[in-house]
Amino acid sequence: MLPVVLGLVLAVVHYFSDKIHPEDPVIRHKLVSFVAGISITYIFLLLLPEVYAGVESLNKFLFLFILAGFACFHLIEKHIYQHESKEILHEELRIAHSAMFFFYHLVIGILLVEMVNINAVGGILFFVPILFHTAVSSASLKGIHISIRERIMLKIVLSCSTLFGVLIAYFVMVPSHILHALLGFVVGSLLYVVIRDSIPKETVGKAIYFVLGVVVYALIIWFTWVV
């Protein structure tokens, strides 16, 4: 039941993400830096060790899925920017971003169920960075072209992508090696998204808030290790 509730929360946050983005650039930069710190800490302290645990079932091939997740997000955007005419570019980007968004969050929903089943606390720790990332990142639904966001049914479908993944995991028995492969893909894609879209570039952002995000989430994770 908990994964369904978390999936519903993400669906609501996805749907209203363009409304909850802070307008004040100072507050926005602080918040984005803080969330980037949380996200990168979670990747290194929890997701990567979880992936390492899956090496037993997929051997070193698991790392290919991490590479695939990172490379897919980069190459699709790069190909569209470099090979399409300006007339087609925006439409191609809209389709690509929508498809990537839907698949990425569908996989997150599947993994959310697995995380909660293994350990409820671990599932929530997985959920929190995704929630914050959804609320403030340009890679969230608000980063998709406005013409798609204005199509209500399509916006609802995209917003519910994580919830769809949760329901799939409930009704379909996903083999463990597939789950580890999906986790590897999510780690790679999340690394790309955080580095490309979340960590403030150059003079933008507040370093102290990034450090604060790292320290706060590292302490939370450390506490779950010792309790």
Secondary structure, DSSP 8 states (H G I E B T S, - for coil): -HHHHHHHHHHHHHHTHHHHS-SSHHHHHHHHHHHHHHHHHHIIIIIHHHHHHTHHHHGGGHHHHHHHHHHHHHHHHHHHHHHS-HHHHHHHHHHHHHHHHHHHHHHHHHHHHHHHHH-HHHHHHHHHHHHHHHHH-TTSGGGS-HHHHTSHHHHHHHHTHHHHHHHHHHHS---HHHHHHHHHHHHHHHHHHIIIIIS--TT-S-HHHHHHHHHHHHHHHHHHHH-
